[in-house]
Amino acid sequence: MVRISGIDLPKSKTIEYALTSVYGIGLTSSRNVLSIANVDPNKRTNTLGDTEVMNIREVIEENYKVEEDLRRQTKQNIVRLSQINCVKGRRHRQNLPVRGQRTRTNSRTRRGARLM
């Protein structure tokens, strides 16, 4: 079992796609990590050796903010926007779309169920 940043990676997937289960690492970041760590992206997660896992873990810890650190930073950014009372902060507080989407007919998920 391969465990990186507190997440158990899927065993049957290739390591390229298995790394995307870590919050903060997408497909492009996964490919960059594997090229820096000199690991074949087509290898399955369960066939990785200990040295390869250690190389991947070191690259991620040095170069990327993942999991709880990234979640905490995102939460702090939202709180900061809300405290300075900017438009994005007010939209977050009201549970409305933040990035300029229309709300007359769409955004039913963000605004909640319609009351009749």
Long-range contacts (C-beta under 8 A, 24 or more apart in sequence): 2-45, 2-46, 2-48, 2-53, 4-53, 4-56, 4-57, 4-60, 5-57, 5-60, 5-61, 5-66, 5-67, 6-67, 6-68, 7-67, 9-45, 10-45, 11-44, 11-45, 11-46, 12-44, 12-45, 12-46, 13-44, 13-45, 14-41, 14-42, 14-43, 14-44, 14-45, 15-39, 15-40, 15-41, 15-43, 15-44, 15-45, 15-48, 15-56, 16-41, 16-42, 18-45, 19-56, 22-60, 22-66, 22-67, 23-66, 23-67, 23-70, 23-71, 24-64, 24-65, 24-66, 24-67, 24-70, 25-60, 25-64, 25-66, 29-64, 33-59, 33-60, 33-63, 33-64, 36-63
